[in-house]
């Protein structure tokens, strides 16, 4: 995604998911946010994924 507006929106979503994940009951739970791809080769494209103690996708400000 080369569009800086789209990238900034993804970062905001990643931060929201990360903040909510910190409130999960344990490290076995996770929050994943993605979108359905139009390409047949990719079904779901993940945007944000976090556990209570870790962000699976680093948040790049």
N, C-alpha and C positions, 0 to 999 in steps of 0.2 A: 504494500500500500504506500504509494509515493505521495499521496495527498496529505499535507500537513494537518488539515482540518480533521480528516478521518483518523489519523494517528493520534491526535490530541483527544478525540472522543474515545478511542480504545484505551488510552492511558487512564482516562476518568473512570471507565468501566472497570479496569483492572484494580484501581484503587478502591472502588466501592466493594468489589468482590473480596479483596484482601481485608478490608475493614470488617465486613460481615463475618468472614471466615475466622477471625480472631475470637469470635463469640461462640464458635462451635463447641459442642460438649467434649470432643476428644480428637486426637490426630487421625482417627480412622474415617472421619467424616470429611467430605470435601465439597467445595462449590465449584462448578464448572459452568462457564458461559460461552456459548458458541452460536454460530448461525449456519443455516442450511445453505450449502453451496449450490450454485447453478450447474457446476461441472459434475458429470457423472462419476468421475474418478475420485472426487472428494465428497463425502456425504455431509459431515458436520465439520466445520472449521472452528477450532477452539480459539477464543479470544482471551479468556481469563480463566485461571484455575488456581485455587488456593486451598491449603489445609490450614488448620489452626496455627501451626508453627512455621509454615513455609508457603511462599508464593512459587508455584510451579513455573509460571512465566514471569521472569523478572520485569519489574516496572521501570521502564526507562523514561525518566522525565526529560 
